[in-house]
Amino acid sequence: MLNEHSTRAADTRTRILEAAFHVLGRQGYENTSIKDIAEEAGVAQGLVHYHYKSKQQLVLAVLEFVCQKVELGAVEGEAGALQAFEHTKKMLREARATNALYVQLIGVSLTDPVIGPGVLDFIRDQRAHVEDIARQVLAERELDPTPARGIAGVVWAAILGIMIQSLVDPEFNTDEAVDALAAMSLSAVFSPAQGA
């Protein structure tokens, strides 16, 4: 009986998260209420509050739910970096609603004391993932791993900038921009001057 209850609870949480994502994407953070999300999910408002104590906690759970980091498995070094850039191009093309919500939550995080730390944790986690890839590339090239953190900061900032441009400008070519970022970041990492 506990397993059936646990499965139902997990299904309900997933339904609430999916509904919250759709409502937030349609209405924006400021214009979305727990009531709106409950109606979209087809559950009682109290059930949403049971699983998520506040709108902010629910929004952070949505962010985690829809913005999972790339798992590269056994692919490392330059091949892993190229795979990550290809995944980024796909994400920018296919996850417009997720990207829009993410950018909106970055703005909200500047003033909301609950959303702020959650978004900061997410950004740090994603940047650390990019840093891991940069360290792998540097190790493959037998270069000093010290620049990996700075490389990760620049790459993550550039991806965020590409994301914003793609949301604002329908004619912006995200694939071209990501390809340029990949070429620039990989050539900077592999510069013969750094290896000397």
C-alpha positions, -999 to 999 in steps of 0.1 A, spaced: 0 0 0 29 24 7 43 18 -27 10 27 -44 7 58 -22 43 68 -30 37 63 -67 5 84 -66 22 112 -47 51 112 -72 26 113 -101 8 142 -84 40 161 -79 50 156 -115 15 167 -127 18 198 -105 53 206 -118 42 202 -155 12 224 -149 33 250 -131 57 250 -160 29 256 -186 12 283 -165 44 301 -158 54 300 -194 20 314 -205 15 340 -177 49 347 -163 60 345 -127 43 376 -114 9 367 -130 8 331 -118 -9 320 -87 -10 286 -69 -47 286 -78 -39 289 -115 -14 260 -112 -39 238 -93 -65 244 -119 -41 235 -147 -30 203 -129 -66 194 -120 -59 191 -83 -71 210 -52 -52 241 -43 -45 226 -9 -27 196 -25 -3 220 -43 4 236 -9 9 202 7 37 193 -18 52 229 -21 49 252 9 52 284 -12 50 296 -48 87 302 -46 95 266 -36 73 254 -64 90 276 -90 124 264 -78 112 228 -81 100 236 -117 134 250 -126 151 219 -113 125 197 -131 128 213 -165 165 224 -166 185 193 -160 222 195 -168 238 176 -197 251 142 -187 279 133 -210 285 98 -197 319 85 -207 327 111 -233 354 134 -221 379 160 -234 374 177 -267 348 151 -278 328 158 -247 330 195 -251 318 193 -287 289 170 -276 280 196 -249 280 224 -275 257 203 -298 234 196 -269 233 234 -262 223 241 -298 195 216 -295 183 230 -262 183 266 -276 162 254 -306 138 231 -288 133 244 -253 122 280 -259 96 280 -231 122 266 -206 147 292 -217 122 320 -213 112 308 -178 149 305 -168 157 341 -180 126 354 -162 136 337 -130 171 352 -132 154 386 -131 131 376 -103 161 363 -83 175 397 -81 149 408 -56 132 376 -43 150 362 -11 138 327 -18 141 325 -56 175 342 -55 195 316 -37 178 288 -57 187 304 -90 222 311 -78 226 274 -68 213 264 -102 237 288 -120 267 276 -99 258 240 -106 256 245 -143 288 266 -144 306 238 -124 294 213 -150 310 235 -177 341 238 -156 344 200 -154 343 198 -192 369 225 -194 392 206 -170 388 175 -191 398 194 -222 428 209 -205 438 175 -191 435 160 -225 458 186 -239 482 183 -209 477 220 -200 474 237 -167 438 232 -154 438 266 -136 419 285 -164 390 260 -163 370 281 -139 374 313 -159 366 295 -191 335 281 -176 324 316 -165 329 330 -200 312 300 -218 282 300 -194 278 338 -198 280 335 -236 254 307 -236 231 329 -215 236 358 -239 229 336 -269 198 323 -251 185 359 -245 192 369 -281 173 339 -294 143 347 -273 142 384 -284 153 381 -320 135 355 -341 161 359 -369 191 353 -346 210 322 -356 217 303 -324 235 274 -341 259 299 -358 265 316 -325 271 284 -305 294 271 -333 314 304 -330 316 301 -292 328 265 -295 355 274 -320 366 304 -299 366 286 -266 384 254 -279 410 274 -298 417 295 -267 421 264 -246 444 247 -272 465 278 -279 501 267 -283 512 297 -262 494 282 -232 512 249 -236 546 264 -237 
